[in-house]
């Protein structure tokens, strides 16, 4: 009778070991897939960064040719972003007038650009 219980325990242990082995193999496959995805993503990001650098160089050259001050444009963009981020914290009335001011400012920028183009 002692051998039957021992055989049962050994079989249970063997079953658990087999399930554990299967889980380890599944995890190994997932890790390999994740590593492949990370490498592919890294390569894609590097290509995009290179492409962005090339586009930036072209934009800088065009802006210089046209006479656009990139530093002031960049500063204005950062100010606008900061205002948009801080805008929702104000009251509803302030948010409405902030939206109108933003639209007016955009219109002023467009008319200023129209003046420089003519």
N, C-alpha and C positions, 0 to 999 in steps of 0.2 A: 504494500500500500504506500510506503514511503517513496518508492520509485515512481509511481504514478504522479504524485504531487510534484516531484522534482522534474519529471518530464514536462508536466504542464507549465511549470515556472520557466523552464528552459525555452519552451515553445513561445511563451508570452514574451520573454526577453528577446528571442530571435525575431519575432514580429515587430517589436518596438525598434530593434536595431535596423531592420529593413526599411521601416517607415522613416526613420531618422536619416538613413542613407539616401532615400529618395528625396527627402526635403533638402538635404545638403546639395544634391545634384541640381535640384530646381533653383536653389539659391545661387549656386555657381553659375548657372546659365543666365540668371537675372543680372548678376554682377558683371558678367562678360558683356551682356547686352547694354548695360548702363555705361560701361567703360567705352564701348563703341560709340554710343550716343554722345557721350561727353567729348570724345575726340572729334567726331563729326561736327558737333556744335562749335567747338573751339576753332576748327579750321574755317567754318562758315563765318564766325565772328571776325577772325583775322582778315578774311577776304573783304568783309563789309567795312572794317576799319580802314583797310587800304583804299577801297573804293571811295569812302568818305573823304579821306585825305586828298585823293586826286580831285574829287569834286570841289573840295574847299579851295584847293590851289587854283582851279579854273575860276571859281566864283571870286576869289581875291583878285585875280588878274582882270576879270571883267569889271569888277567894282572899281579897280584902280583906273582902268581905261575910261570908264564912264564918269568917274569923279565922285563916287559914293564914299563917305566916311564910314568905314565898317565899324570902327570903335564906337561912334555915336549910335549907330543902328543897333549894335549889340547891347549897349548900355540901356537904350530905350526898351529893348525886348526884355531885358532882365527886370527893369522897373515894372513893366506891364505884368510880367509873370508874378512878381512879388505882390502887386496890387490885387491881382486875381486871387491869389492864395489867401490874402488877408481880408478880402472883400466879404466872404460869407460870415465872418465873425461879427460884422456890424449889424445894425437893425435893418428891417426890410426897406425902410425909406432910403437909408444910405446905400443899400445895395442897388435900388432902382436908379438913384441918381448916379451911382458909380458906373452902371451899365450905360447910361446916356452919355456920361463924360467919355467913356471908353469909345463909344461910337463916334462922338464928335472928334475925338483925338484921331481916330482912324481916318475920318473924312478930311481933317486938316492935313494929315500926312499925305493923303492921296492928292489933295490940291497942291501941296508943296511940291510933290513929285511932278505934277503936271506942269507947274511953273518952270521947273528946271529942265524939263524935256523940250519946251518950246523955244 
